[in-house]
């Protein structure tokens, strides 16, 4: 992937332009399951080599994006669980080139969504009976195989935005 920090740098640029005024914007960051040691441990055994080798570079970039979100939200970040490295983050990512920087803990309306391996399948949520779950979504690790992009979109609109007050400030995983 060129550049190797495309997601991290794009998010850093976008968040650096957010005015320091209130109200804080609602920010949803799409990441991936399997990034951290704890989420990688919850993956199905057959997916671990895929995530550990084929997706290693893009996942390092996603770790950088999550580290930026954690900083802006004022969340603790454990580099032992996952670290993007200086090649992804850059040496002065907190201060920025112009010195404006990203003040720690200033953005509170943030949600990270970590989908399982994305597919181009149909939106199962559109065809299931009311009250039955087409996908699993919860805070923390979930350990599923896949989820369609359309079901992730459904979850963003119905699950995250539809219940913003109960979801803000969380990292939510979604899978079948």
TORKOL-4160 file (C-alpha; in steps of 0.2 Angstrom, whole numbers, padded with zeros to 4 digits, m for minus):
176
<pt num="1" X="0000" Y="0000" Z="0000"/>
<pt num="2" X="0007" Y="0017" Z="m0005"/>
<pt num="3" X="0009" Y="0027" Z="0006"/>
<pt num="4" X="0009" Y="0014" Z="0020"/>
<pt num="5" X="0001" Y="0027" Z="0032"/>
<pt num="6" X="m0013" Y="0033" Z="0021"/>
<pt num="7" X="m0027" Y="0030" Z="0033"/>
<pt num="8" X="m0017" Y="0037" Z="0048"/>
<pt num="9" X="m0011" Y="0052" Z="0039"/>
<pt num="10" X="m0029" Y="0056" Z="0032"/>
<pt num="11" X="m0037" Y="0054" Z="0049"/>
<pt num="12" X="m0023" Y="0065" Z="0056"/>
<pt num="13" X="m0026" Y="0078" Z="0043"/>
<pt num="14" X="m0045" Y="0078" Z="0045"/>
<pt num="15" X="m0045" Y="0079" Z="0064"/>
<pt num="16" X="m0031" Y="0093" Z="0064"/>
<pt num="17" X="m0044" Y="0104" Z="0055"/>
<pt num="18" X="m0058" Y="0101" Z="0068"/>
<pt num="19" X="m0062" Y="0118" Z="0076"/>
<pt num="20" X="m0059" Y="0118" Z="0095"/>
<pt num="21" X="m0077" Y="0125" Z="0097"/>
<pt num="22" X="m0092" Y="0116" Z="0104"/>
<pt num="23" X="m0102" Y="0106" Z="0100"/>
<pt num="24" X="m0090" Y="0092" Z="0096"/>
<pt num="25" X="m0093" Y="0083" Z="0079"/>
<pt num="26" X="m0099" Y="0065" Z="0079"/>
<pt num="27" X="m0084" Y="0055" Z="0073"/>
<pt num="28" X="m0085" Y="0036" Z="0068"/>
<pt num="29" X="m0069" Y="0028" Z="0063"/>
<pt num="30" X="m0070" Y="0011" Z="0053"/>
<pt num="31" X="m0055" Y="0000" Z="0059"/>
<pt num="32" X="m0053" Y="m0019" Z="0058"/>
<pt num="33" X="m0054" Y="m0033" Z="0070"/>
<pt num="34" X="m0038" Y="m0042" Z="0073"/>
<pt num="35" X="m0027" Y="m0027" Z="0076"/>
<pt num="36" X="m0022" Y="m0028" Z="0094"/>
<pt num="37" X="m0015" Y="m0044" Z="0102"/>
<pt num="38" X="m0031" Y="m0046" Z="0112"/>
<pt num="39" X="m0042" Y="m0045" Z="0096"/>
<pt num="40" X="m0030" Y="m0056" Z="0086"/>
<pt num="41" X="m0032" Y="m0069" Z="0099"/>
<pt num="42" X="m0051" Y="m0069" Z="0097"/>
<pt num="43" X="m0050" Y="m0073" Z="0078"/>
<pt num="44" X="m0055" Y="m0090" Z="0071"/>
<pt num="45" X="m0039" Y="m0100" Z="0070"/>
<pt num="46" X="m0039" Y="m0101" Z="0051"/>
<pt num="47" X="m0040" Y="m0082" Z="0049"/>
<pt num="48" X="m0025" Y="m0079" Z="0060"/>
<pt num="49" X="m0012" Y="m0082" Z="0046"/>
<pt num="50" X="m0022" Y="m0070" Z="0034"/>
<pt num="51" X="m0022" Y="m0056" Z="0047"/>
<pt num="52" X="m0004" Y="m0059" Z="0053"/>
<pt num="53" X="0004" Y="m0059" Z="0036"/>
<pt num="54" X="m0007" Y="m0053" Z="0021"/>
<pt num="55" X="m0016" Y="m0039" Z="0031"/>
<pt num="56" X="m0001" Y="m0034" Z="0042"/>
<pt num="57" X="0004" Y="m0018" Z="0033"/>
<pt num="58" X="m0014" Y="m0011" Z="0031"/>
<pt num="59" X="m0018" Y="m0016" Z="0049"/>
<pt num="60" X="m0002" Y="m0007" Z="0055"/>
<pt num="61" X="m0010" Y="0009" Z="0047"/>
<pt num="62" X="m0026" Y="0005" Z="0056"/>
<pt num="63" X="m0017" Y="0004" Z="0072"/>
<pt num="64" X="m0010" Y="0021" Z="0069"/>
<pt num="65" X="m0028" Y="0028" Z="0066"/>
<pt num="66" X="m0034" Y="0020" Z="0082"/>
<pt num="67" X="m0020" Y="0028" Z="0091"/>
<pt num="68" X="m0024" Y="0045" Z="0085"/>
<pt num="69" X="m0043" Y="0042" Z="0090"/>
<pt num="70" X="m0038" Y="0036" Z="0107"/>
<pt num="71" X="m0027" Y="0052" Z="0109"/>
<pt num="72" X="m0040" Y="0064" Z="0104"/>
<pt num="73" X="m0054" Y="0055" Z="0114"/>
<pt num="74" X="m0042" Y="0055" Z="0130"/>
<pt num="75" X="m0042" Y="0036" Z="0130"/>
<pt num="76" X="m0028" Y="0026" Z="0137"/>
<pt num="77" X="m0017" Y="0018" Z="0124"/>
<pt num="78" X="m0006" Y="0002" Z="0128"/>
<pt num="79" X="0008" Y="0001" Z="0115"/>
<pt num="80" X="0011" Y="m0017" Z="0121"/>
<pt num="81" X="m0006" Y="m0022" Z="0114"/>
<pt num="82" X="m0003" Y="m0014" Z="0098"/>
<pt num="83" X="0009" Y="m0001" Z="0091"/>
<pt num="84" X="0010" Y="0007" Z="0074"/>
<pt num="85" X="0028" Y="0013" Z="0075"/>
<pt num="86" X="0036" Y="0030" Z="0069"/>
<pt num="87" X="0035" Y="0025" Z="0051"/>
<pt num="88" X="0016" Y="0026" Z="0052"/>
<pt num="89" X="0014" Y="0039" Z="0065"/>
<pt num="90" X="0028" Y="0051" Z="0061"/>
<pt num="91" X="0039" Y="0059" Z="0074"/>
<pt num="92" X="0029" Y="0074" Z="0077"/>
<pt num="93" X="0011" Y="0068" Z="0075"/>
<pt num="94" X="0005" Y="0075" Z="0091"/>
<pt num="95" X="0012" Y="0093" Z="0088"/>
<pt num="96" X="0009" Y="0093" Z="0069"/>
<pt num="97" X="0019" Y="0103" Z="0056"/>
<pt num="98" X="0012" Y="0120" Z="0061"/>
<pt num="99" X="0012" Y="0117" Z="0079"/>
<pt num="100" X="m0007" Y="0117" Z="0081"/>
<pt num="101" X="m0007" Y="0099" Z="0086"/>
<pt num="102" X="m0021" Y="0088" Z="0092"/>
<pt num="103" X="m0026" Y="0092" Z="0110"/>
<pt num="104" X="m0028" Y="0076" Z="0120"/>
<pt num="105" X="m0045" Y="0072" Z="0126"/>
<pt num="106" X="m0054" Y="0086" Z="0116"/>
<pt num="107" X="m0065" Y="0075" Z="0105"/>
<pt num="108" X="m0078" Y="0065" Z="0115"/>
<pt num="109" X="m0091" Y="0060" Z="0102"/>
<pt num="110" X="m0080" Y="0046" Z="0094"/>
<pt num="111" X="m0084" Y="0028" Z="0090"/>
<pt num="112" X="m0073" Y="0015" Z="0083"/>
<pt num="113" X="m0081" Y="0001" Z="0073"/>
<pt num="114" X="m0070" Y="m0014" Z="0070"/>
<pt num="115" X="m0078" Y="m0026" Z="0057"/>
<pt num="116" X="m0073" Y="m0043" Z="0054"/>
<pt num="117" X="m0066" Y="m0048" Z="0037"/>
<pt num="118" X="m0077" Y="m0038" Z="0025"/>
<pt num="119" X="m0087" Y="m0046" Z="0011"/>
<pt num="120" X="m0097" Y="m0039" Z="m0004"/>
<pt num="121" X="m0113" Y="m0049" Z="0002"/>
<pt num="122" X="m0130" Y="m0044" Z="0004"/>
<pt num="123" X="m0137" Y="m0034" Z="0019"/>
<pt num="124" X="m0144" Y="m0048" Z="0030"/>
<pt num="125" X="m0151" Y="m0036" Z="0042"/>
<pt num="126" X="m0164" Y="m0031" Z="0028"/>
<pt num="127" X="m0171" Y="m0048" Z="0027"/>
<pt num="128" X="m0171" Y="m0055" Z="0045"/>
<pt num="129" X="m0186" Y="m0054" Z="0056"/>
<pt num="130" X="m0188" Y="m0040" Z="0068"/>
<pt num="131" X="m0180" Y="m0045" Z="0084"/>
<pt num="132" X="m0167" Y="m0057" Z="0077"/>
<pt num="133" X="m0150" Y="m0052" Z="0074"/>
<pt num="134" X="m0142" Y="m0053" Z="0057"/>
<pt num="135" X="m0125" Y="m0049" Z="0065"/>
<pt num="136" X="m0116" Y="m0048" Z="0082"/>
<pt num="137" X="m0111" Y="m0031" Z="0087"/>
<pt num="138" X="m0104" Y="m0027" Z="0105"/>
<pt num="139" X="m0090" Y="m0018" Z="0114"/>
<pt num="140" X="m0074" Y="m0027" Z="0115"/>
<pt num="141" X="m0069" Y="m0043" Z="0105"/>
<pt num="142" X="m0081" Y="m0053" Z="0095"/>
<pt num="143" X="m0071" Y="m0066" Z="0086"/>
<pt num="144" X="m0081" Y="m0069" Z="0070"/>
<pt num="145" X="m0076" Y="m0073" Z="0052"/>
<pt num="146" X="m0084" Y="m0061" Z="0041"/>
<pt num="147" X="m0097" Y="m0047" Z="0039"/>
<pt num="148" X="m0104" Y="m0038" Z="0023"/>
<pt num="149" X="m0100" Y="m0020" Z="0020"/>
<pt num="150" X="m0119" Y="m0018" Z="0018"/>
<pt num="151" X="m0122" Y="m0024" Z="0036"/>
<pt num="152" X="m0108" Y="m0013" Z="0043"/>
<pt num="153" X="m0117" Y="0002" Z="0034"/>
<pt num="154" X="m0134" Y="m0004" Z="0042"/>
<pt num="155" X="m0126" Y="m0005" Z="0059"/>
<pt num="156" X="m0118" Y="0012" Z="0057"/>
<pt num="157" X="m0135" Y="0020" Z="0053"/>
<pt num="158" X="m0147" Y="0009" Z="0064"/>
<pt num="159" X="m0135" Y="0004" Z="0078"/>
<pt num="160" X="m0122" Y="0018" Z="0081"/>
<pt num="161" X="m0131" Y="0034" Z="0075"/>
<pt num="162" X="m0148" Y="0027" Z="0081"/>
<pt num="163" X="m0141" Y="0025" Z="0098"/>
<pt num="164" X="m0127" Y="0038" Z="0099"/>
<pt num="165" X="m0128" Y="0042" Z="0117"/>
<pt num="166" X="m0126" Y="0024" Z="0123"/>
<pt num="167" X="m0112" Y="0021" Z="0110"/>
<pt num="168" X="m0101" Y="0036" Z="0110"/>
<pt num="169" X="m0084" Y="0033" Z="0117"/>
<pt num="170" X="m0084" Y="0015" Z="0113"/>
<pt num="171" X="m0074" Y="0003" Z="0102"/>
<pt num="172" X="m0087" Y="m0009" Z="0095"/>
<pt num="173" X="m0084" Y="m0025" Z="0085"/>
<pt num="174" X="m0096" Y="m0032" Z="0072"/>
<pt num="175" X="m0096" Y="m0049" Z="0064"/>
<pt num="176" X="m0108" Y="m0064" Z="0059"/>
